[in-house]
Amino acid sequence: MKLPRSLEAFADRSQVFDLVNPAVRSPKLDVSHGTILYLEDITVSFDGFRALNDLTLYVAPGELRCIIGANGAGKTTMMDVITGKTRPDSGTAFFGQSIDLLRLSEPEIAQAGIGRKFQKPTVFPEHTVFENLELAMAGDRRAWKMLCARLTSEQHDRIDEVLALIGLAAQRQAPAGSLSHGQKQWLEIGMLLMQRPALLLVDEPVAGMTPQETERTAELLVSLAGQHTVVVVEHDMDFVRSIARTVTVLHEGSVLAEGNMADVQADPRVVEVYLGEPA
Amino acid sequence: MSDRSLVSRLMQHDLGSRIFIGVLLLVGLGMPLAHLLLPESSFLHPSTYTLSLVGKYMTYALLAISIDLIWGYCGILSLGHTAFFALGGYAMGMYLMRQIGTRGVYGDPVLPDFMVFLSWESLPWYWQGMDMFWFAMLMVLLVPGLLALVFGWLAFRSRVAGVYFSIITQALTFALMLAFFRNEMGFGGNNGLTDFKDILGYDLQATGTRIGLFMVTALALGLGYLACRWIVGSRFGRVVTAIRDGEGRARFIGYRVEHYKLWLFVFSGVLAGIAGALYVPQVGIINPGEFAPLNAIEAVVWVVVGGRGTLYGAVLGAVLVNYMKTYFTVAWPEAWLYALGTLFVVVTLFLPRGVVGLLEKLRRQKA
């Protein structure tokens, strides 16, 4: 019989009880071992369907990693596990050496430095571009502090800086709902940047974009790598080819292949399950 | 920062708010002055009846603002806001009951008439201290506030939202209505609390007291309005609107959505409680009928008619619909509910942003 998670932890005597351990609320991100994200043996099943099956994946700091895979390969579920939306049945997920993602809530994970861009652009349509960035700004999030919160000049500068980076300086006072699809995607990336995340998860950034917008997005993501670690999930192979250094192919919930684009494309298993036609 | 600059900053680029505060000042000061100074034969002389009617409208307007604050700005549709209104009203009613003293029918110095009638020996514990004005006023704030806190905490923590939240708020007010109908609850059952004599030693029927209550209500409406305006204009307000437009997104950015919703809901509940407390001395009675779910829905209709998400629209809606109600229930009582239903349908179909939205459209066309 499978014990509930809490009982299992109680029965596991390889470590002291959790309550004896000092609670580490917001440990600092520690990447001294050259890895920012550890996913080990993660399994998630929904009603018997294994969305993730012993998935193991490591990402190095400053990397620009592309994750590809057919529909249902587990890309979105993996993002959900990292951001705390879905709890895995087994496995471990660490952010740096010391931050256990499985113990933190969604907002705590966001504050620890993981930002996620959703597939559909979800900006706040009634707020202006500027206000959208202001809302996303890193800082104290407690309700009563917000009643009297005012922008400092550094915060103002930071917003201007991000506005320039995402190329929306001219639209700063426009309501976000009036932006084009591509502009909304950039605004959303800008909102992620306001939180100064160490790790950026980007879900299908160029879906529905014009070729020009796609090109701009590629430039933007490449310029972010280095300072931030960027993980991109994408279907558009041309786009992946234009930005990727390391590509991970997911298939049926686990990693099928990993390496640079040329190696992965040459891998016969990958050709069989995903790429289909020779690229 | 002086008060004056804060108020003027709140009014910046907000014509509707400026008009509202102007009209409120005119009504709040002008009507009492006209009542006192003009001869009774004058066309402009407002009667005592008119004064208490307008006073009643203003408490409704405050209730409408409290609903608009959570619904218009945070998307939380409460169909049970009259529960907070009625609880504030009951707290005030209990104070007024204790002031009757030996002037009741049974002449008991401590027990209200209905308790003597039920042959109760002593005052229940929750009636203790309600003879003190400050304590009763504290309860006006605390009881609705605590109910909103507990109820909101349970609901928002479990992420109950949308129509489900509306339904359970409706159930809440209905349950409270049934409870308050029971004589054993100790709130006068069916008849509620009435036959009030005086407040803080002033005779409730006296013109001076009526004018005082009228002005206090106008002040409460003005301050409540400014407080809401301040909240929605702050970054807290922008977070709240962001939660309305994309709750999941706001959570991912790192806002504790439940806390924001909860504090806004509590503030809104307290505001509704204050409205109820001001309502009771002006109409002279509070009974379980105030908890009726229909009343709560009617209050939501005020906001719809006026224009959701503007605050001053809610005030306009409350006054318009209640003026219609006053007119219909005198001139053509059986038609009132049909008129209300028609109004709701017409506004939903043709004025999605309410009367305020229509006025703004006309203004833009002219410009």
Chai-1 contact restraints between the chains, C-beta under 6 A:
chainA,res_idxA,chainB,res_idxB,connection_type,confidence,min_distance_angstrom,max_distance_angstrom,comment,restraint_id
A,E106,B,R251,contact,1.0,0.0,6.0,A-B,restraint_1
A,P107,B,G254,contact,1.0,0.0,6.0,A-B,restraint_2
A,P107,B,R256,contact,1.0,0.0,6.0,A-B,restraint_3
A,A110,B,F252,contact,1.0,0.0,6.0,A-B,restraint_4
A,A110,B,G254,contact,1.0,0.0,6.0,A-B,restraint_5
A,Q111,B,G254,contact,1.0,0.0,6.0,A-B,restraint_6
A,R116,B,F252,contact,1.0,0.0,6.0,A-B,restraint_7
A,T122,B,G246,contact,1.0,0.0,6.0,A-B,restraint_8
A,T122,B,R249,contact,1.0,0.0,6.0,A-B,restraint_9
A,F124,B,A242,contact,1.0,0.0,6.0,A-B,restraint_10
A,F124,B,D245,contact,1.0,0.0,6.0,A-B,restraint_11
A,F124,B,G246,contact,1.0,0.0,6.0,A-B,restraint_12
A,P125,B,D245,contact,1.0,0.0,6.0,A-B,restraint_13
A,E126,B,D245,contact,1.0,0.0,6.0,A-B,restraint_14
A,E131,B,R238,contact,1.0,0.0,6.0,A-B,restraint_15
A,L135,B,A242,contact,1.0,0.0,6.0,A-B,restraint_16
A,A136,B,I253,contact,1.0,0.0,6.0,A-B,restraint_17
A,R141,B,G254,contact,1.0,0.0,6.0,A-B,restraint_18
A,R141,B,Y255,contact,1.0,0.0,6.0,A-B,restraint_19
A,A143,B,H259,contact,1.0,0.0,6.0,A-B,restraint_20
A,A143,B,Y260,contact,1.0,0.0,6.0,A-B,restraint_21
A,A143,B,W263,contact,1.0,0.0,6.0,A-B,restraint_22
A,M146,B,R235,contact,1.0,0.0,6.0,A-B,restraint_23
A,M146,B,F236,contact,1.0,0.0,6.0,A-B,restraint_24
A,M146,B,V239,contact,1.0,0.0,6.0,A-B,restraint_25
A,L147,B,S234,contact,1.0,0.0,6.0,A-B,restraint_26
A,L147,B,F236,contact,1.0,0.0,6.0,A-B,restraint_27
A,A149,B,R235,contact,1.0,0.0,6.0,A-B,restraint_28
